Amino acid sequence: MRLSLLAATAALALAFGPSGAQAASPATVLVIGTQLSAVPSLDPAAINARTPSEVVSNLYDNLVMVKPDDLETIRPMLAESWAVSDDKRTITLTLRQGATFVSGNPVTAADAAWTIQRVIKMGQVGSTDIALWGFTKDNVDQLVQAKDDRTLVISLPQPVSTDLVLYSLAGASLGIVDKKTVLEHEQNGDLGQNWLKANSAGSGPYKLTQWRPNDLLLCDARPDYWGGAPGMKRVVMRHIPESGNMRLQIEAGDVDVGQYMANSDIEALKAKGAVIDPGPGLGFYYMALNTQDPDLAKPKVREAFQHILDWKPLAETTMNFNGFPWQSIIPKGMPGAPTGAPDGYQYDPELAKKVLQLTWIQAGEIASNNARYGFVFARRGVVPEAASSWFLSRAVGMSTALEWCFTGRVFDANEALARGLIRSVHAPDELLPAARALAREIADNAAPVSVALTRQLLWRMSGAGHPMLAHRADTNIVAHDVHA
């Protein structure tokens, strides 16, 4: 399970304004300080992280695109238009004329089809998104085809939202590659993967001029780019992993834009007049809880975690330049994302205590694998009896409790185990031995009076308003035992 913490920023750019130090680089050259160790490859099909995506997105064009300030609108790029069939199972894209690769080869629908096929067949991290819609190594050649030089037809293997497919086509991993050029450098059927690690074959606004891993990346503008020549004639990305060093180079004017900097260095630059430009991204910082742990597997325990971390001060201090509070799996600005400020889980330690106090931690519920359960009250026109209405939501969470009570369906022991209602499932002939083994473990290792009093304490304290009440109760019991 993931507890969303702070939505990550895509880039934190810093530069001095007119009143600050002036960059030593020419006005048409942009020098970016970053961490190039985050760029293991320049092959679009092999990347999905932020820094390599920033590079690849300037070397390659996609069929469609979204703008950073408007993530909901799908816009034309290499495809100037597209149409969706009435049954929503086919997308036909028409490519623009005049777009060329760095090699001079024209961009065709065959290049676009081969790019998608290549990503799926390579099966690397870049395929994660587009593969969600049912494309596989076995079907992609038949489903993605070039009808002619300008017409690409994508048939969907399963009913899905065509908008989601188009969003996938806008990802950096599906930058269209020059099929002819890449195949000229293919080795042992690797689809050009080894060559593309350190070379480019795209149609983007920049061409790769020099790449020294963990040191330097240099790109030059393409004056013949179909979208118009870029304003910056050259972009230099330098590997500067140490934040303090980055700060000094920005102050000296050797670096125009800095990324991945420590808060203290950003604050120091801000005080000297630096312009801070946080660009919202699609990533998340989050807490992950190991649900293999029997306690952390319980929904109420995980719910309590949502109330014990004070998100707002964290966002204003440690994370103030790196993210903002967000409580949705959908990134801000994307279709379906919340439109207002987060108003779900709030910092409330007292509420967290109550949630934990009301969590039902099972102490020995076991069942046969042929056992059946059902909360069938609604099917009989009555409400759940008192024990069910009190225990059930505390044991399995409100969502599951409502589902079971609303539907009234009968389910097996495996579902009861998966949802947290019981602790283990056994074959019928093993059930009684398992119960006896558990009882024997308790009887052989625990004092009877302690077990009896512990049972009372746990039940009574499950509704206590403060842990001090439990402290008083157990103190009284211990004092009584010693006196006796």
Stockholm file with secondary structure:
# STOCKHOLM 1.0

chainA/1-484         MRLSLLAATAALALAFGPSGAQAASPATVLVIGTQLSAVPSLDPAAINARTPSEVVSNLYDNLVMVKPDDLETIRPMLAESWAVSDDKRTITLTLRQGATFVSGNPVTAADAAWTIQRVIKMGQVGSTDIALWGFTKDNVDQLVQAKDDRTLVISLPQPVSTDLVLYSLAGASLGIVDKKTVLEHEQNGDLGQNWLKANSAGSGPYKLTQWRPNDLLLCDARPDYWGGAPGMKRVVMRHIPESGNMRLQIEAGDVDVGQYMANSDIEALKAKGAVIDPGPGLGFYYMALNTQDPDLAKPKVREAFQHILDWKPLAETTMNFNGFPWQSIIPKGMPGAPTGAPDGYQYDPELAKKVLQLTWIQAGEIASNNARYGFVFARRGVVPEAASSWFLSRAVGMSTALEWCFTGRVFDANEALARGLIRSVHAPDELLPAARALAREIADNAAPVSVALTRQLLWRMSGAGHPMLAHRADTNIVAHDVHA
#=GR chainA/1-484 SS CEEEEEEEEEEEEEEECTTSCCCSSCTTEEEEEECGGGCSCCCGGGCCSHHHHHHHHHHCCCSEEEETTEEEEEEESSEEEEEECTTSCEEEEEECSSCBCTTSCBCCHHHHHHHHHHHHHHCSGGGHHHHTTTCCTTTHHHHEEEEETTEEEEECSSCCCHHHHHHHHTSGGGCCCCHHHHHHTCCTTCTTHHHHTSCCCCCSSEEEEEEETTTEEEEEECTTCTTCCCSCSEEEEEECCCHHHHHHHHHHTSCSEECSCCHHHHHHHHHTTEEEEEEEEEEEEEEECCTTSTTTTSHHHHHHHTTTSCHHHHHHTTTTTTEEECCCSSCTTSTTCCSSCCCSSCCCHHHHHHHHHTCCCCSSCEEETTCEEECCGGGGTCCCCHHHHHHHHHHHCHHHHHHHHHHCCEEEHHHHHHTTSCSEEECHHHHHHHHHHHHHHHHHHSCHHHHHHHHHHHHHHTTCSSHHHHHHHHHHHHHHHHHC
#=GC SS_cons         CEEEEEEEEEEEEEEECTTSCCCSSCTTEEEEEECGGGCSCCCGGGCCSHHHHHHHHHHCCCSEEEETTEEEEEEESSEEEEEECTTSCEEEEEECSSCBCTTSCBCCHHHHHHHHHHHHHHCSGGGHHHHTTTCCTTTHHHHEEEEETTEEEEECSSCCCHHHHHHHHTSGGGCCCCHHHHHHTCCTTCTTHHHHTSCCCCCSSEEEEEEETTTEEEEEECTTCTTCCCSCSEEEEEECCCHHHHHHHHHHTSCSEECSCCHHHHHHHHHTTEEEEEEEEEEEEEEECCTTSTTTTSHHHHHHHTTTSCHHHHHHTTTTTTEEECCCSSCTTSTTCCSSCCCSSCCCHHHHHHHHHTCCCCSSCEEETTCEEECCGGGGTCCCCHHHHHHHHHHHCHHHHHHHHHHCCEEEHHHHHHTTSCSEEECHHHHHHHHHHHHHHHHHHSCHHHHHHHHHHHHHHTTCSSHHHHHHHHHHHHHHHHHC
//
